[in-house]
Amino acid sequence: MKHNILRLPSVKARTGLSRSTIYLRISGSSFPAPISLGGRAVGWIESEIEEWLQRQIEASRRTEA
């Protein structure tokens, strides 16, 4: 199975969230956790970020209706 890995700048651009908000939500288990890429590098699995975005969109649409 092929996985695309996103680094923090890409995650920030796709979600519109700041670094501190991303890590705050990770600690609260409301955002996908990064995976270790070795050393001090981490990345996020693109499909997990896309699924999170889709859930946010759906939740937003439900509250507007």
N, C-alpha and C positions, 0 to 999 in steps of 0.2 A: 504494500500500500504506500502510495506517495503522499508525503506531507510537505506543505509549504510552511516555512518558519518565518514569522514576522518579528523584527526587532522593535524595540520600544518606540522609535520615531514613527514607524508605520502604524503601530497600534494606536498611538496618540492621534495620528491623522485620521484614521478610520473611525475612531470612537468619539473624537472631540473632547476626550478627557485629558486632564493633566497627569503627569507622572505621579504626583502625590495622591490624586484621587484613584488612579488605577491600583496603586499598592494598598490604599485604604480599603478599597472594595475587595481586593484579594484576601486581605486579613479578615474581612467579614464574610468570606466565602460567597460573595455575590458577583465575582468576576473570575474568568478562567485564570488559573495559576500558570506561571511560566514554567518552561522546562530548562534544565541546565544544558548549556552547549559546551561546557568545559571551562575551566578557569573561572573567571568572574562574568562570563557571558551567559545571558539567558535569552530566550525567545518564546514566542507564543505560537501555538498551532493555529494556522489561519482558519481552518474549519470551526474551531472552538470560538474564535472571535466572531466569525460570521453568524454562528448559532446564537451567541449572546446578543448580537445586534438585532437579529430577527426577533428574539424574545422581547427585547426592549421596545421594538416597533409595535409588536402585537399588544403588549401591555399598555402602551400609550394610546393605541387606537381603541382599546376596550374602555378606557376611562373617559374618552372623548364622546363615545356614543351614548 
